[in-house]
């Protein structure tokens, strides 16, 4: 999880001219995860412009939390980036520093997201060309070396009339969850697909809507949860709450 990889994600496409004109936007960022153990307080991101024109890139840090199963991103002054805005020439690389400036001791694991945005190109807008906007959201963690490992329990219930699976983490360390599946005693399987489902942050809970939960799912009293995580494969039993 801590090795450098390269991703390129198209977040928004704004078509200002002929939609048949193929224009590829390529803003690459590496690594895709930042993890620092105290007393380390600084790291870097490398931005790479693979466009054939200059691009303006804005980088900022938001505090990342999960409350009552819902994620929140909020402005913070505890972590800063330098420079916050940079113009990249075609084919150019640039290094952005990410620094925790807070003097408060780290307890457990602090969670942030580094948001890297390619800003709109006004020249393309004026020329009525296609303008592809890119956003990268990079997980950033500052850790106390003595933090406790993730310990996640699961429950299956309802929020209103919508079925939800809830993961509650009593440990300090986050858990990254992918390829999530639910299986009841009758053998019925509900799949969330093979990709990333999300994170359960330390000392937090996270909930996800369950896709197409069959009527009577779990009626025999047990639901098995399986998933791939950054700590390996997991297999657990979900506690059932509410109607079945």
Secondary structure, DSSP 4 states (H G I P E B T S, - for coil): --S---B--EEEEEE-S-TTS-----EEEE-SEEEEETT--EEEEEEEE-SSS-EEEEEEEEEEEEETBEEEEEE-SSEEEESSEEEEPTT-EEEEEEEE---SPP-SEEEEEEEEEEPP-HHHHHTT-EEEEEEEEEEEEEE-TTPPPP-EEEEEEEETTEEEEEEEE-SSS-EEEEEEEEEETT--EEE--SSEEEEE-TTEEEEEEPTTPPTTTTTTS-EEEEEEETTEEEEEEEEE-S--
